[in-house]
Amino acid sequence: MHPLATAYEDSTSSCRPGIISVVILVAVQSWSQFVIPFILIDDAALYPVSVGVVNLQSTQAQITTHYLAAGSIMSIIPVIILFLLLQRYIVGALTTGAVKG
């Protein structure tokens, strides 16, 4: 194997858990954006999930708590699936910096 290919494999294998952890954190943060889209977006079709869940709250005519609960659960399912699929990389990133020696 070429020396540059070996160096690339060594560096990416040690950086991969950290990079994947950053990707997960950025994905979760962008998934839960609320204030800026709530203020700036006028079209309801373009709202992110968090703003859509807030729109499920009760109105003066009726209380729709069950819709809010269902929307909240449905909005968190992709984040849980992402965590479960990439869990080993998160643990790897946390233990990489904690191992001494």
C-alpha positions as CSV (number, residue, x, y, z in Angstrom):
1,M,0.0,0.0,0.0
2,H,1.2,3.5,-0.8
3,P,2.6,5.5,2.2
4,L,0.1,8.4,1.5
5,A,-2.8,5.9,1.4
6,T,-1.7,4.5,4.8
7,A,-1.4,7.9,6.3
8,Y,-4.8,8.8,5.0
9,E,-6.4,5.6,6.5
10,D,-4.7,6.2,9.8
11,S,-5.8,9.8,10.1
12,T,-9.4,9.2,8.9
13,S,-9.8,6.2,11.2
14,S,-8.9,8.3,14.2
15,C,-11.0,11.3,13.1
16,R,-14.1,9.5,11.9
17,P,-15.9,9.2,15.3
18,G,-15.4,13.0,16.0
19,I,-16.6,14.0,12.5
20,I,-19.6,11.8,12.8
21,S,-20.5,13.2,16.2
22,V,-20.3,16.7,14.8
23,V,-22.5,15.7,11.9
24,I,-25.1,14.2,14.4
25,L,-25.1,17.3,16.6
26,V,-25.5,19.6,13.6
27,A,-28.3,17.5,12.2
28,V,-30.2,17.5,15.5
29,Q,-29.6,21.3,15.9
30,S,-30.9,22.0,12.4
31,W,-33.8,19.6,13.0
32,S,-34.9,21.6,16.0
33,Q,-34.7,25.1,14.6
34,F,-37.7,27.1,15.7
35,V,-37.4,30.8,16.2
36,I,-35.9,32.0,12.9
37,P,-38.2,29.9,10.7
38,F,-41.2,30.8,12.9
39,I,-40.5,34.5,12.4
40,L,-39.3,34.7,8.8
41,I,-41.2,32.0,6.8
42,D,-44.8,32.9,5.7
43,D,-45.6,29.7,3.8
44,A,-46.7,26.9,6.1
45,A,-45.5,24.3,3.7
46,L,-41.9,25.4,4.3
47,Y,-42.0,25.3,8.1
48,P,-39.6,22.9,9.8
49,V,-41.0,20.1,12.0
50,S,-40.7,22.1,15.2
51,V,-42.8,24.9,13.9
52,G,-45.3,22.4,12.5
53,V,-45.7,20.8,15.9
54,V,-46.4,24.1,17.6
55,N,-49.1,24.7,15.0
56,L,-50.8,21.6,16.4
57,Q,-51.5,23.3,19.8
58,S,-54.9,24.0,20.9
59,T,-57.0,26.8,19.4
60,Q,-59.9,28.7,21.0
61,A,-62.4,26.3,19.5
62,Q,-61.0,23.0,20.7
63,I,-58.1,21.4,22.6
64,T,-56.0,19.2,20.4
65,T,-53.5,17.9,22.9
66,H,-53.5,14.4,21.3
67,Y,-52.4,15.9,18.0
68,L,-49.6,17.8,19.7
69,A,-48.4,14.6,21.5
70,A,-48.6,12.6,18.2
71,G,-46.7,15.3,16.3
72,S,-44.0,15.5,19.0
73,I,-43.5,11.7,18.9
74,M,-43.4,11.7,15.1
75,S,-40.9,14.5,15.1
76,I,-38.5,12.8,17.4
77,I,-38.5,9.4,15.7
78,P,-35.9,10.4,12.9
79,V,-33.5,11.8,15.6
80,I,-33.8,8.5,17.6
81,I,-33.2,6.4,14.5
82,L,-30.1,8.6,13.6
83,F,-28.7,8.1,17.1
84,L,-29.3,4.4,17.1
85,L,-27.6,3.9,13.7
86,L,-24.6,6.0,14.6
87,Q,-24.4,5.2,18.3
88,R,-21.0,3.4,18.1
89,Y,-19.4,6.5,16.5
90,I,-20.7,8.7,19.3
91,V,-19.3,6.4,21.9
92,G,-16.1,6.1,20.0
93,A,-15.8,9.9,19.8
94,L,-16.4,10.2,23.6
95,T,-13.9,7.5,24.5
96,T,-11.2,8.7,22.1
97,G,-10.5,11.8,24.1
98,A,-10.9,10.0,27.4
99,V,-8.3,7.2,26.9
100,K,-5.0,8.0,28.5
101,G,-1.8,6.7,27.1
